[in-house]
Structure formats: structure tokens, C-alpha cells
Amino acid sequence: MIFSQSDKEVLLLYKNVIEKSDSLLAVGKIAQIDSKKVLSDAKLADKEYPVKYFEKSMEYFRNHQYNESGFLFYLGKMRTEDLNNLGQEHYTTGSEYDTLLEEGLFIYLAVDADNYAKVLKMTQDYYENNDYTYISKTKGYKKLKDPKNYSQMIKALQEDKGKIQAELNAEREEMKKRITPYFQMLKE
């Protein structure tokens, strides 16, 4: 099988996220986040179209800063809901962000339910306390109460940690099984 350069890049990104998440979990550093920098980036993205959140999230993802990437990705999803709820246009994230970031971030965050909940909670808190200045002055704008239902995800991640962690591990392992054979093909 022949891979294009972009296929190789995606596979290497997945390989890196698997290796990094396993390594950081083993040394107890899975939950590290540069909150000052990522909050500053969120403030800047708040002034722009939702794509800015996803572009910055992808930048963090490529630099192996997965908690920061997750924060901006999930915030971008929430801001997209606000924009679409306004009714003046309909924005979708696009296939690269939907697939690569959604899957890659899940692989990272699923390794530790506490960290997953922490990133979602940080995102939700930021959303609740900061307006989306790109549209907040627009007539008819109303911030949604719980876009994407992250509060339910946070609650589930915190309530039955053992059961949820086992489910996350199983889903993560299934994803790894689907991806891992391609790593060998990259070497050939």
C-alpha cells in the first residue's frame, strides 16, 4: 500500500499521540496544561470566526500539547453552536478538524478520565465566563446554556470513574488496533 504525504503525516500524528499519552500517564504528567497561554489564545480567537479555535487547536496538536488542543477544540465546538444558533449562517468545522482532532484528542484524553473531565470543565468554565465577542454585540445573540452537553460528559467522567475509565480504555484500544497495522506499513 502506498501512502500520500498527508496520510503519513496523519499516521505519525496518531502515533505520537499514542506514545505521548502513554508516556505522560506513566510519569504522572498527563494533566499538565499551559493555562496562561491557552487562555490568551482563546481570548484572541473569541474575536474571530470559529475556524480560529480549530486552527489554533491543530497547531497545539501538532506540537504535542494535547490538553491545550482539546481546550480550544471543545471551546470552538461550543462557539460554533452559538454562531449557528444566531441563525445568520451555518458553520461546520470541516473534515480535517472533525476527524483528526476529534479522534486524536480522544486517544489522548481517554487515557485518563480525570484529565478528560478537567479539560472539559476548564472549557465549560471559560465558555460560561467569557463572551464570544465576535458575535456578542449582534442583535439576537444569546449564549447557549450548555452547548454540546459537556456538563453531562463531565458528570459521567467524575461519577463512576472505574467503569467510565474501563469504557474509555476499551474504546481507545479499539482505535489503536485499527491504526497500529498502518504504522508497520510506514516503515516498509
C-alpha positions as CSV (number, residue, x, y, z in Angstrom):
1,M,0.0,0.0,0.0
2,I,1.3,3.4,-0.9
3,F,0.6,6.4,1.4
4,S,0.4,10.0,0.3
5,Q,2.5,12.5,2.3
6,S,-0.7,13.7,4.1
7,D,-1.6,10.1,5.0
8,K,1.9,9.6,6.5
9,E,1.6,12.9,8.4
10,V,-1.8,11.9,9.9
11,L,-0.5,8.4,10.9
12,L,2.6,10.0,12.5
13,L,0.4,12.4,14.4
14,Y,-1.7,9.4,15.7
15,K,1.4,7.5,16.6
16,N,2.8,10.5,18.5
17,V,-0.4,11.0,20.5
18,I,-0.5,7.3,21.5
19,E,3.2,7.3,22.6
20,K,2.9,10.7,24.3
21,S,-0.2,9.9,26.2
22,D,1.1,6.6,27.4
23,S,4.4,8.2,28.4
24,L,2.9,11.1,30.2
25,L,0.4,8.9,32.1
26,A,3.3,6.7,33.2
27,V,5.2,9.6,34.7
28,G,2.1,11.4,36.1
29,K,2.2,14.4,33.9
30,I,-0.8,13.7,31.7
31,A,-2.8,16.7,33.1
32,Q,-0.2,19.4,32.5
33,I,-1.6,22.4,30.6
34,D,-0.2,25.9,29.9
35,S,-3.3,27.6,31.0
36,K,-2.0,31.1,30.7
37,K,-1.0,30.7,27.1
38,V,-4.1,28.8,26.0
39,L,-6.5,31.2,27.8
40,S,-4.7,34.1,26.0
41,D,-5.2,32.2,22.7
42,A,-8.9,31.7,23.5
43,K,-9.3,35.4,24.1
44,L,-7.8,36.2,20.7
45,A,-10.0,33.5,19.0
46,D,-13.1,35.0,20.7
47,K,-12.8,38.0,18.4
48,E,-12.8,35.8,15.2
49,Y,-14.8,33.3,13.2
50,P,-14.9,29.8,14.8
51,V,-12.2,28.4,12.5
52,K,-9.6,30.3,14.5
53,Y,-10.2,28.0,17.5
54,F,-9.7,24.9,15.3
55,E,-6.6,26.3,13.6
56,K,-5.0,27.1,16.9
57,S,-6.1,23.7,18.3
58,M,-4.4,22.0,15.4
59,E,-1.3,24.0,16.0
60,Y,-1.2,22.8,19.6
61,F,-2.0,19.2,18.5
62,R,0.9,19.2,16.0
63,N,3.2,20.5,18.8
64,H,2.1,17.6,21.2
65,Q,0.2,19.9,23.5
66,Y,-2.9,17.9,23.6
67,N,-4.7,19.4,26.7
68,E,-4.3,22.9,25.2
69,S,-5.5,21.5,21.8
70,G,-8.5,19.8,23.5
71,F,-9.5,23.0,25.3
72,L,-9.5,25.1,22.1
73,F,-11.2,22.3,20.1
74,Y,-14.1,21.9,22.6
75,L,-14.4,25.7,23.0
76,G,-14.6,26.0,19.2
77,K,-17.4,23.5,19.2
78,M,-19.3,25.5,21.8
79,R,-18.7,28.8,19.9
80,T,-19.8,27.2,16.7
81,E,-23.1,26.2,18.4
82,D,-23.5,29.9,19.5
83,L,-22.9,31.2,16.0
84,N,-25.2,28.6,14.4
85,N,-27.9,29.4,17.0
86,L,-27.8,33.0,16.0
87,G,-29.4,31.8,12.7
88,Q,-27.5,34.1,10.3
89,E,-25.2,31.4,9.0
90,H,-24.2,27.8,9.5
91,Y,-20.7,26.9,10.2
92,T,-19.2,23.4,10.3
93,T,-15.7,22.6,11.4
94,G,-14.6,20.7,8.3
95,S,-13.3,17.2,7.8
96,E,-9.7,17.7,8.9
97,Y,-10.7,19.1,12.3
98,D,-13.7,16.8,12.8
99,T,-11.8,13.7,12.1
100,L,-8.2,14.2,13.1
101,L,-8.7,16.4,16.1
102,E,-11.8,14.5,17.4
103,E,-10.1,11.1,17.1
104,G,-6.6,12.2,18.1
105,L,-7.8,14.1,21.1
106,F,-9.9,11.2,22.2
107,I,-6.9,8.9,22.1
108,Y,-5.1,11.3,24.3
109,L,-7.8,12.3,26.7
110,A,-9.3,8.8,27.1
111,V,-6.2,7.5,28.8
112,D,-7.2,9.5,32.0
113,A,-10.8,10.2,32.8
114,D,-9.8,12.8,35.4
115,N,-7.8,14.8,32.9
116,Y,-10.6,14.5,30.3
117,A,-13.1,15.9,32.8
118,K,-10.5,18.6,33.8
119,V,-10.1,19.8,30.2
120,L,-13.9,19.8,29.6
121,K,-14.5,21.6,32.9
122,M,-11.9,24.2,32.0
123,T,-13.6,24.7,28.6
124,Q,-17.0,25.0,30.1
125,D,-15.9,27.4,32.8
126,Y,-14.2,29.6,30.2
127,Y,-17.3,29.5,28.0
128,E,-19.6,30.5,30.9
129,N,-17.4,33.4,32.0
130,N,-16.4,34.9,28.6
131,D,-18.5,36.2,25.8
132,Y,-17.9,35.3,22.2
133,T,-17.0,38.8,21.2
134,Y,-17.1,38.0,17.5
135,I,-20.9,37.9,17.8
136,S,-21.9,39.0,21.3
137,K,-22.9,42.5,20.2
138,T,-25.1,41.1,17.4
139,K,-28.8,41.7,17.9
140,G,-30.4,38.4,18.9
141,Y,-27.3,36.8,20.3
142,K,-27.9,34.6,23.3
143,K,-25.3,32.4,24.8
144,L,-26.5,28.8,25.0
145,K,-26.9,27.2,28.4
146,D,-24.8,24.0,27.8
147,P,-23.8,23.7,24.1
148,K,-22.7,20.2,23.2
149,N,-23.9,18.9,26.7
150,Y,-20.4,18.9,28.1
151,S,-21.8,19.1,31.7
152,Q,-23.3,15.6,31.2
153,M,-19.9,14.3,29.9
154,I,-18.1,15.9,32.9
155,K,-20.6,14.4,35.3
156,A,-20.3,10.9,33.7
157,L,-16.5,11.1,33.8
158,Q,-16.5,12.1,37.5
159,E,-19.2,9.8,38.9
160,D,-18.2,6.3,38.1
161,K,-14.5,6.7,37.3
162,G,-13.7,2.9,37.3
163,K,-16.5,2.0,34.9
164,I,-16.0,5.0,32.7
165,Q,-12.2,4.6,32.6
166,A,-12.7,1.0,31.6
167,E,-15.0,2.0,28.8
168,L,-12.6,4.7,27.6
169,N,-9.7,2.3,27.7
170,A,-11.7,-0.3,25.6
171,E,-12.6,2.3,23.0
172,R,-9.1,3.7,22.9
173,E,-7.6,0.2,22.5
174,E,-10.1,-0.5,19.6
175,M,-8.9,2.7,17.9
176,K,-5.2,1.7,18.5
177,K,-5.9,-1.7,17.0
178,R,-7.3,-0.1,13.8
179,I,-4.4,2.3,13.5
180,T,-1.4,0.2,14.6
181,P,-1.1,-2.0,11.5
182,Y,-0.5,1.1,9.4
183,F,2.5,2.1,11.5
184,Q,4.3,-1.0,10.3
185,M,3.4,-0.2,6.7
186,L,5.0,3.3,7.1
187,K,8.3,1.6,8.0
188,E,8.3,-0.6,4.8
